[in-house]
Amino acid sequence: MRKAILLLLLLLPACHTTPSGPVTLFDFEDEKELDLLKWRCRDRFTLSSDWAASGTHSLRCEAAHRTYPGVILRPPLLDWAPYRSLSLHVYSAAADTVTLVVRIDDERAGPEYGDRYNGYFPIHPGENSIEVDLEQVRRSPARRELDLSRLDRVLLFLRKPDETPVLYFDGIALR
């Protein structure tokens, strides 16, 4: 009996480091979330009820036509290390498939391509779901590991599109 209690006491701290379930970073149900975006000239971001993966609203992203149009998210400070993936839902109003780049930087990331996570995901017309493996994110920089406890920003953008379609983002969560 004493051994069982001692074992239980030794295992309790490990239980506190494991997440109890998904954590929503952005659900775009409140306009206060727009303050967590980095705005650039001519970009239009609004909460929209035209489509939502969950709840009643999503982020409608009508980025200005440029080489890398998209949105820069400043997620709340949170240790991502205990989670296994970042999930998000995207609705594309485009007629054709486009490529969405998910870029994740920690506080040490520089502007070099090899010093951050860059994932490429096909976005088909209509609804899409994306799962980003956080172990892959951690191992992605060429010369170091990305610090999942000190992430700074998440960029969601298109790479050199011929046209800039309207995209809707919703349900951005850690799982």
LINWOVEN-V628188 format. One record per run of one state. SS is the DSSP state (helix for helix, strand for strand, loop for the rest). FROM is the first residue (numbers start at 1). LEN is the number of residues. If there is no record, write none. Layout:
# LINWOVEN-V628188
SS;FROM;LEN  SS;FROM;LEN
This chain:
# LINWOVEN-V628188
loop;1;1  helix;2;16  loop;18;5  strand;23;4  loop;27;4  helix;31;6  strand;37;2  loop;39;5  strand;44;5  loop;49;9  strand;58;5  loop;63;7  strand;70;4  loop;74;11  strand;85;8  loop;93;5  strand;98;9  loop;107;6  helix;113;3  loop;116;1  strand;117;7  loop;124;2  strand;126;8  helix;134;6  loop;140;11  strand;151;8  loop;159;8  strand;167;8  loop;175;1
